Amino acid sequence: MTSDSTTTDVSDVRPAGRSGRRTRRRAGWTMAVAAAVLPGFAAGAQSAAADPAGYYLYAHGYLSDGVTGFAATDTGQPTPIAGRPATGMPNWPQAASPDGRHLVVAPTPNPQLIPYALGAGGTLTPGVPLALPDVPVDITFAPNSHDAYVLVGLVAAAVVPVRFGDDGRPVRNGPAVPLGAAMDGLGTAAVSPDGRNLYVASVPDRQVLVFDIAADGTVTTAKQRVGGGLNPLFPIMTPDGRHLFFTNELSGTVQAFLRADDGTLSEVAGSPYPAGVLPHVPSITPDGRYLCVPNMGSSHLSSYAIEPDGGLRSLPDVDFSAQAGVNAEASVMSPSGRVLWALGMDPLRGGEEVLSRFGIGDDGHLSRDDSGTRYLGTALADGRTLTLVPAH
């Protein structure tokens, strides 16, 4: 493990060429980190409010305490938001309510859900934490912004339903619901756009589970299990709710499924599809046409056109950085669907996190925009460590 970096130089640019020995050393560091961290392979500018047409980006490091924020748009320079609210460490999950009023994080050594209210200019004000029964791994919100689901447990895992009041305070919404099998764990999840189903990827059992969500926000026991590859992670759905995808971290693939009216899944012919090494947190354009996947172990992003039947057609890969060996981990999509932001880490700076911007063409092709690159002074991107919140 690495210690938290204090470097904040946002203009650092290095040549792309490196010796083979140094490249191999970076690759070895990346694989060692991936093997050790779960779920894994196992500012010089002044603070300012966002453009009304812009959004806020929030990042935390698995091995760093605090949320780092930026006011951003699809063009121009990301501007730091004042303050760095504490999160505790290590910390995997982070999520924002769809209405943009609250951001939540969940540190692992002191299992709790910490809510923050979003204020003017994207500032974060901590609220009253909610104790959790086990190690938190992931958080996902329902479209109504009041119901959320925290996935807890490395094994014998469970879904903890949570309800947020108008004041942003989270409370338990009924009992935790076990995933169902002794080896279920390290769950990552998504709620369907209609709010009727919860989908949970279980790493040890190599399956994705389907739950029904009741009108009161509680969940039933799992009604379906579909097989995944090695380390299935980060399910994501198209905005119309017809197609679901998830990454298989150790298999280096993306699986594609059709969603029926009752929420059950059937795998698309031709699935799974090849990705890079250690594919992680994906994003889909708002029109549902393109899927983007950062690869934690191969220093590039994969992208795909989503066909009408839910199949995937590979598009050209794009390097995460001009510097070889810098790896992408998490991604978020701008509201316009014209820009993808990705968070990665630089092995030569102790795993310091790097924020990078990519344009998305009409044909779905990605192009890296180095003017948006920022080193964050936080360490180790692993899990959902990047969140985008539209400015209101």
N, C-alpha and C positions, 0 to 999 in steps of 0.2 A: 504494500500500500504506500501511497505517497502522502506527504504533508501538504497542507493548503498553501498554494502559491500566493504571493503578495504582488506579483507583477501586474501592472495595469496599463502598460504601453499599448495604445490602440493603433499605432501606425507602424508596428513592426512588420517588415516584409523581408522574406528571405528568398534567395534564388531556388528554383525548383531542383536543380541538379545536386545530388549528394553521392558520396561514395557508396559502393555496394555494401561495405561493412557497416556503415552507419544506418543504411536502410534496413539491413537485416537486424541490427540492434533495436531499431524502432519497432519492427514487426514482432520481435521477441518480447519486448515490453508490453505491446498491446495484447498478445496472447496470454501473457502472465496475468495482466490485470483482468482480462476476461475470465480466466480460470478461477480467480480469487473472489470476484464480486458477483453477487446474485441480484436479480436474475441475470445470469451471464453465462459465459462459456463454462459450465457446471451444471481614469478616463479623462482624458484631458478636457473634454467639452463640458460646458456648464449645464446644470440641470435645467429642464424646461418642460412645459406641458406639451402634450401631443397636438398635432394638427387635428381639427375636428373630424377630418376625413381619415385620420390615421388609426393607430392601434397601439397597444402596449405589449411588450415582450417581457416575460419574466423567466429567469433561469436560476436554478440552484445547482450546486455540485454535490454529488453523493458524499464526498469527503470534505465539504465546506459547510460552515454555518451561515445561513442568511440567503435571502432572495435578492438577486440583482435585477433591476428593471430598466427598460429603455422605452422611450416614446419613439415610434417609428412610423414610416409610411413605405409605400412600394418603391419610392425613390428617395434620394437624399441620405443624410447621415443619421443613424440612430443616435438619440440623445439620452444620456443617462438620467434616470429618475433619482432624486435625492433619497438617501437612506438605504439601508440594507437590513430589513427586518429579520430577526433571528428565526431559525427553523429547527435548531438541533441537528446533530449529525451522528451517524450517517442517515441519509434520507433518500428513499427512492421516489415516492410518488408526489405529484403536484397536479392540481386541476383547477379550473375556473368554472363558475356557474355560467350557463349559457346566456343569462341576462347581463353578464359582465359586472355584477355587484360584488362578488366574493371570489377570493383565491384561497385554496386550502392546500396545506402540506401535511405530511405525516412522518415524523422521524421514527426510526426503528428501535433504538435502545430504550426509549421511554414512550411506548406505544400510545399515541394520541393523535387526534385530528386537530390541527391548529387553523382556525379561520382568520382571514384578513379581509377587512372592508376596503374596497377600492375607492379612493377619494379623488379630489381634483388633481389633474396632472399625473394620475396613475399611482399616487402615493398609497402605501399599504398600512393599515392600522390593525394590530392584532386584536382578536376577540377572545372569547372564553373557550379554551380547548375542551375536547371531548375524549375521555379515556377510551382506549380500544383493548379488546381482550387478547390480542396476539400481534405479532410483527406485521405492520402494514406494508403491503407490496404495491397496491394500485388503487386509484380512485377514479370513479366515473360518475357523471351527472346524468339525470334524466332531462328531457327537453324542458320540463316545467321549472327547472332551476331550484326547486324545493327538495326533491328527492335525489339522494346520492347513494352510492354503494362503494364500500371500502372492502377490498380483498385483503384478508389477513391470513397469515400462517404459511410457513415454509412447507410443512406437510400437515395432513389432517386439517386442511384450510377451510375457511368459511367466508360467506358474504355477510357483511354487517350493514343492514339498511339504516340510513341516516336521513333525518328530515331537518331542513333549515327553515327557521322562522323568518318573519319579515325583518327581524333585527339581525339576521345572519348567524344566529347562534345555532349550532348543530345539536340535536338530541337523537338518541337511539330510537328507531322506528320499529319496534318489535325485536324478537330474538335474532341472534346470528343464525344463519342457515348454512349447515355444513355442505361442502361441495359433494360429499357423499362417499368417497373412497379414502382409505387410509393414506394412500400415497398422493392424493390430490394436494396441490400446493403451488406456491409461487404464481398465484393467479393474476392475470391481467384481463381487463374487461372492457366492454362497450355496451351501451344501451341503444336499442333500435330507435330510429328517428320518430316512430309513432309512440314510443314509450311503453310498448307492450312486452318487450323481451329484453333480458340481460344475457349476454354471451361472455363466457369466462374460459380463457385458455389456461389449462393446468399443465405446468412444465413436467413434473415427474410422471404423470399418467399419459402424457402425449395425446391429450384429447381437448376438444372444445365442448363445453357444456352449455345447454340451452335452458333458461329459466323463464317462466312467465312472471310478469309484474302485475300485481293486483292494483285496483283503483286507489287503494290507500298507500301505495308505494312499497308494500311488502313483497317478498318473492316466495314462490313455491319451491319445492324440491326440484332438482334438475329433471327435465322430461326427455332429454335427448343427449347423447354423447356421440361426437364424430371424431374420427381418428385424425391426428396430426403427425407431423414429423418429429424430429428431435428438437425439444425445447420450443413448443409452440408459444407464441407471444403476440400481444398487442392486436387483438381483433379490431377491425375497422369496417364501417359500412358506407355504402354510397348514400347520398342524401335522400334518394327515393326509397331506401330500405330494401331494395331488391337483391343486392349483392353484398356478401361479406367476404373479407380477406383477412388472413393473418400470416405472420412470418414464422418460419421455422428456423430458429437461430442456428442450431448446429448442423441442420441439413442444408442450410444456405438456399432455401426455397421460399416461395409464396404460394399459399393454397387459396383457392377460389371456390366459393359456394353460392348457390342460389337459395334465397329465403322464400319459403312458402307463406301463405296467408296466416297460418297458425304459428309462424316463427321458426319452424323446423328447417333444417338445412340439408341440401343435397349437393355433393361435390360436382363441379363443372368438369366436363370432359377435357382432358389435356392437363388438368391440375395434378401435381404442383408444377410451378414455373421456377426456373433458375433465377437466383439473385446473386449477390456477392457473398463475402465471408461475414458471418454474424449479422444478418439483416435485423434491424430493430424498428423503432417507432415510425410507422408510415403515415402518409397524408394523402387525401383525395381532393381533387379540385371540386369547387361547389357545384359544377355542372355534372359531376359524376363521370367525367370522360377519362381522367388520368389518375394513376396511382404512382406515388413517389416513395421510394424506400431507401433510407440511409443504411450503409453497411459498416458496422463498427470495426470489422477486421480487414477491409480491403480498400479503404481510403477513397471510395467513390460512392455516388448515389445511383441506384437503379431506378428506371421509370418505365411505365407501361401504359399503353392505351387499353382502356376497358371496353371490350367488345359488347354488343347488345346482349349476347348470351351469358355474359359474366366472365368469359375467358380473357386472358391477358396477352397482349402483343408487345414484345420487348421493344423499347426505344433506346437510343444510344446512351451509354453511361456517361456521367460527368464527374470529374475529380472534385472532391470536397474542397481542396485547397491547392494553390499554386505550389505549395511545399509538399514534397512527397512524405508520406507516412502520417499525416494528420488525418484523424479518423472521424467519421460522422456517426452520430448515435441517435438523436431525436430530431423530429421535424414537425413543423406547424405550417398551415396554409393561410395566406392572407385572405381577407374577405372577398377581394376581387378575383381570386383564383389566378392572378397573374404573377404572383411571387410566392416562393417557398423559402422559409427560413429553416436552417438546420443548425444544430448544436453538436460540436465535436470536441476532440481534445488533442493536444499537442504533446507527444511523448517527450520531446526534447525540453519541455518546460514543466516537467513533473506532472503531466496529465492536465495542465491548465485548459480550461474550457475555451472554445472558440465559437463565436457566432458568425454565420455566413449566410448571405442572401443569394438566391437564384431566380432568374427570370424564367417564366414558363411561356413558351411560344404557342401560337394557335395550333400547332401540330403536336403540342405536348412536350417538345424537346426542352431540356433544361440548359440554361447558360449561367455560369457563375458570374456574380457581380462583386468583384473584390472591394468596391467602395463601401460595402456594408459590413466588411469583416471587422470584428471586435474581439480582443482578448479580454476575458471577464474577471480574472483574478480569483476564480473559483476552480475547484479541482474535481475531476472525474465525472464525465457525463455517463450516467447509467440509469436506465429507466426513464420515466416521464419527467424529465428535468427541464423541459421547455414548454411554455404556455403562451398563447396569444389571446388577448382580450381586446375586442373592438372598443374604441373610445366613444363615449356617449356625451 
